[in-house]
Structure formats: structure tokens, C-alpha cells
């Protein structure tokens, strides 16, 4: 995560997952997010409930997720565009066709129903 604002989430999540007693044994520090992290499952459940209401809710959720992801990535890269390329010699290993070749889908496979 960029910055230091959300750094305390990691120890808070560890405390939530393993419990206070074990976290105290491991000397995991207490943070201001300890009480907030306890509502995360309810928050995620509410988000899933909203997404299940219809395709419009799912689209809104997807667009918000994409926006948050783009903001995080742009803050990590300081606005620079990051390009990823598969080296030419590795393209056959990953099934990447050449620029002149036309992509064809894989053949259908039979699904057995038991």
C-alpha cells in the first residue's frame, strides 16, 4: 500500500486472525485499526449482498473496484505508465501468437456429468 496511512492494517489483521492472546505473545502492536478490522467481514458481506441485487449493482461495484485499483497503481508508480512485455523467446511457452498470426480459440472439450 502506498504511503504510511494504512500501514497499521497489517498488525490489526494479524491480531484479528490469530486473536489477542497469541498476538500479545508475538508482540504484535496494537493499532487504531484494531476495532475497525472487526467490522470488515460484515462490510464485505454487505458489499456481496449489494452486488447480488442485480447487474447494475455489479457493474457499479466493478467500476469502483477498477477506479480504486487504478488510483493505487498510479500512486505506486507516481503516474508513470508501466508496460509489461513477454520476451520474444518465451512467447511460444505461453501460447502468445505472433503479431501476424491470427488467434484461434482452443477446441471444445467434452464435459462429463456424473
Buried (B, 14 or more C-beta within 10 A) or exposed (E): EEEEEEEBBEBBBBBBEEEEEEBEEEEBEEBEBBEBBEEBEEEEEEBEEEBEEEEEBEEEBEEEEEEEEEEEEBEEEEEEEEEEEEEEEEEEEEEEEEEEEEEEEEEEEEEEEE
